Amino acid sequence: MYPQKNAYLQSLFWLLLGILSSCFNDVVTKYVTTGLTICQVCFFRFIFGSLVLVPIIMYSSNDHLFRTKRLPLHFLRGLFLAIAMSLYSYGLTQVKMSTVTIIGFANPIFVLILASIFLKEQVAWPIWVATCLAFMGIAFIVRPAIVNYNTPLLACVLATVVFALLDIINKKYITHEPILSVIFFSNLFASLCIFPVAWYDWQIPTLPQLCVLGVLGIGSNLILYFLLRAFALSDISVLAPLRYIELVVSMVFGYLFFDEWPTLDTCLGAMVIIACSCFVTYYQNR
C-alpha cells in the first residue's frame, strides 16, 4: 500500500513539473515573439531542442540513436510538428493563455475521431455522444472567433487537430523507436522545414533573446521528460484528470504576466470540454 502511494505522489510531482514547464514555455513564447517572428521563434525552439540532446546521447554512449530506418516518417512528423507549433504559437501571441489551454484539452477528442478514420478503430456510441458534446464546448469558445473573424483563435483549434494527427502517427508507426531518437529527429526535421519560412523575414536575435530561445528549446524537452516520468510511475488514466490543473496554472500565469482573465464563454466551454474528456478517459479505462 505504502509503495503504491509513494509512487503516486512521485508521479503527481513529475506531472506538476510538466504542467509548470508547459505554462512557463507559453509565457516565454508570448514574450519573445514581441521582438522576433513566430516562425523564427519556432525555428530556434526546434534547433535548440535537438542540439541539447546531442551531448546527452553522446554521454550515454547511445550513438545508435542518431541512426533510424524511418527517416521519411521522421521528416513527415517534423513537418506536421512545425505546422502545429507555428499555428499554436501564432494563436498564443494573440489569444489568452487560458483559452489556448482549454482548446488544447480537446486533443483526446480529435485523436478519437482521427483514430476511427485512419486506424479504423471502433468507437463506442457513448464516446461519440461525449465527442459531440465536446464540440459544443469548443463552439462556446470559437463562436466569437467565427462572428468576428478571429483568425488566431481558429489557428489554435487547427493546431490541436494537427497535434492529434501527430499522436496518431506516433501510435501507428513510432511505437518501437527510442524516445530520445524520436525527440531528436522530430526537432531536427521541424527546424529544417520551418527554416525557409523563418528566413524570409529573418531578424538577427540579440544575445538575451538567444538565451531566452535556448531556455524555450530546453523547456520543450523537459515537458516531455517530466510527463514520461509521471506516466512511468502511474497509469495515464489515473493522472489524466489531474492534467486539468494546467488550466488553473495558465490562468494564474496569464493574469500575473499579461493581465489576462477568461471570459464567461470560455469558462462554459471549459466545463463542457473537461467533463467530456474525463468521461472519455473513464470509459476507455473502466
PyMOL commands that set and color helices and strands:
alter all, ss='L'
color gray80, all
select helices_A, chain A and resi 2-32+38-51+53-59+63-66+71-94+97-104+107-118+125-148+151-173+179-200+207-233+236-258+264-284
alter helices_A, ss='H'
color red, helices_A
deselect
rebuild
show_as cartoon
